[in-house]
Amino acid sequence: ELYVTTNIIYSTKQVEVTSCEGYCNTFSMFSMESSTVQHSCSCCQEVSTSKKDVEMVCSDGSKFNYSYTYIEKCGCLDTECTVKETSPGLKKQRRRR
């Protein structure tokens, strides 16, 4: 069975769609003290958000309010590192002396 609708819904004003992206200090390094590879993982993500409302209008004239999340601030937050096998094209080595 198919459900067909001809109702088109749109906002009554322009809405800014926010996102977070950027480089955060993430690395893997061999530790001589522990004889293991130490990992530090950090992810660029939202630090603070707010709820905003926008009025939506349907093609049949009906209206309703829609609540969405607006990103106020982004930052680098620590995350848990998981070890996965990397493909040969993603390996990068840097030697330290």
N, C-alpha and C positions, 0 to 999 in steps of 0.2 A: 504494500500500500504506500502511496505517496501523499504527503501533505504539502499543498502548494499555498504560498501566501503572496499576496501582492502588496503587503504593507511595507513601506520603506520608513526606517527610523533614522533621524539625524539630530544632532545637537543644535540648539538655538544660537550658540556662540562657539567660537573657535576654542579648542582645548589643546593645551601644550602637553605633549606626551614626553615624559622625562625618562632618563635612563642613566646608568652608571657604566663607565668603562675607563680603562687605564691600566698602567703597569704598576704592579705591586711587587715588592722585593720577595721573591720566591727562589729558593736554591736547595741544592743537595751538595754536601761536602763531606769528605772523609775526615773523621776525627781520630787523631793519633791517641788521644787520651782514652777513648772508649773502644777503639778499633772497629768502629762501625761508621756507616754513612749517616750523617745527621741531616735531617730535612727541616726546612722552614717554609711554611706555606702561608700565603696571605692572598686574600681575594678582594677585588674592588667591588664594593656593594653599597647599598643604601645604609646611611648612618641615622638619618632622621627622615620621617615621612609625615604627611598630613592627609586628611581626608578632604576631598573637595566634591562639590555637587555641581552638576550641570543639568539644565532642563532639556529633555528630549521630546521631540515632536514626531508623531507618526503621520503617514500620508492621509490617514482618515481624520486627522485633526486632533486626536487624543494626545495628551501630554503626561509625562511622568518625570520624576527626578531620578538621576543616576549618580551614584556615589563611586568615586574612583580614588586610587592612591596616587598622591603627588610626591615625588622624591624631592626633599628639601636640600639634602646634603649627602655626598658620597665620600667614602674613605676606604682605606685598606684595613681589613679585619682579618685576624688570624683564623685559619681554618685547619682542619685535620688533614694531614698529608696521607695519601694512600699510595702504596707502591703498586705500579702497574708496569707491565712489559712495554717498552717503547719500540716503535718501528725503527729500522735502521736510518731512515731519513730524519728522525727527530733527535738522534744522539748528538750531543755537543760536549766536547771535553775541553777542559782548560787546565793546564798544569801550573801548579804553584811550586816555587822553590824557596 
